Amino acid sequence: MCLAVPALVEELDGAFARVDFGGVHRRIGTALVPGVQPGDYVLVHAGMAIETIDLEEAQRTLALIREVFGDAVPEDPPPPDASHE
């Protein structure tokens, strides 16, 4: 089974980004999502952003993942704010 998880892009560094998975921060590749910007939500699979999504889609996806995995998944992501721009 493959799983892509929503994450908030915090900052960019060339073809990489620092993202927030509900309080867990990781460095991921962004080569597959040209034009991604801080404040965007992306789906991350195997360390790569594979698609940009909006906040509502991020929340729906996390809700579905929580149905399967329970409380191991962080709560819905907050809306982007000025600290992520």
C-alpha positions as CSV (number, residue, x, y, z in Angstrom):
1,M,0.0,0.0,0.0
2,C,1.3,3.5,-0.9
3,L,0.4,6.4,1.3
4,A,0.9,10.2,0.7
5,V,0.6,12.4,3.7
6,P,-0.3,16.1,3.7
7,A,2.3,18.5,4.9
8,L,2.7,22.3,5.2
9,V,5.6,23.8,3.3
10,E,7.5,26.1,5.7
11,E,10.6,27.1,3.6
12,L,12.3,26.3,0.4
13,D,15.9,25.5,-0.3
14,G,16.5,24.9,-4.0
15,A,14.8,21.7,-5.0
16,F,14.1,20.9,-1.3
17,A,11.7,22.2,1.3
18,R,11.2,22.0,5.0
19,V,7.7,20.8,5.8
20,D,5.6,20.4,8.9
21,F,3.6,17.2,9.4
22,G,1.6,18.4,12.4
23,G,4.6,19.3,14.5
24,V,7.1,16.9,12.9
25,H,9.5,18.7,10.6
26,R,11.3,17.0,7.6
27,R,13.3,18.0,4.5
28,I,11.7,16.7,1.3
29,G,12.3,17.0,-2.4
30,T,10.1,19.3,-4.4
31,A,11.2,18.6,-8.0
32,L,7.8,17.1,-8.9
33,V,5.8,20.2,-7.8
34,P,7.3,23.2,-9.7
35,G,6.0,26.5,-8.3
36,V,5.4,25.3,-4.8
37,Q,5.7,28.1,-2.2
38,P,5.9,28.4,1.6
39,G,2.4,28.2,2.9
40,D,1.3,25.6,0.4
41,Y,0.1,22.1,1.4
42,V,1.7,19.2,-0.5
43,L,1.1,15.4,-0.5
44,V,4.4,13.7,0.5
45,H,5.3,10.2,-0.5
46,A,8.7,8.6,0.0
47,G,10.3,11.9,0.8
48,M,9.0,13.7,-2.2
49,A,6.2,16.2,-2.7
50,I,4.1,14.7,-5.4
51,E,1.2,17.2,-5.6
52,T,0.0,20.5,-4.1
53,I,-3.4,20.5,-2.4
54,D,-5.5,23.1,-0.6
55,L,-6.2,23.2,3.1
56,E,-9.6,21.5,2.8
57,E,-8.1,18.6,0.9
58,A,-5.3,18.3,3.5
59,Q,-7.9,18.2,6.3
60,R,-10.1,15.6,4.4
61,T,-7.0,13.4,3.8
62,L,-5.9,13.5,7.4
63,A,-9.4,12.6,8.5
64,L,-9.4,9.5,6.3
65,I,-5.9,8.5,7.5
66,R,-7.1,9.0,11.1
67,E,-10.0,6.6,10.5
68,V,-7.4,3.9,9.6
69,F,-4.5,4.7,12.0
70,G,-6.4,6.4,14.9
71,D,-4.7,8.9,17.2
72,A,-1.2,8.3,15.8
73,V,-2.1,11.0,13.2
74,P,-1.9,14.7,14.1
75,E,-5.0,16.8,14.2
76,D,-6.0,18.8,11.2
77,P,-3.4,21.2,9.9
78,P,-3.9,24.9,10.8
79,P,-4.5,27.4,8.1
80,P,-1.3,29.0,6.8
81,D,-0.4,32.2,8.6
82,A,2.2,35.0,8.2
83,S,4.8,32.9,10.0
84,H,4.8,30.5,7.0
85,E,5.0,33.1,4.3
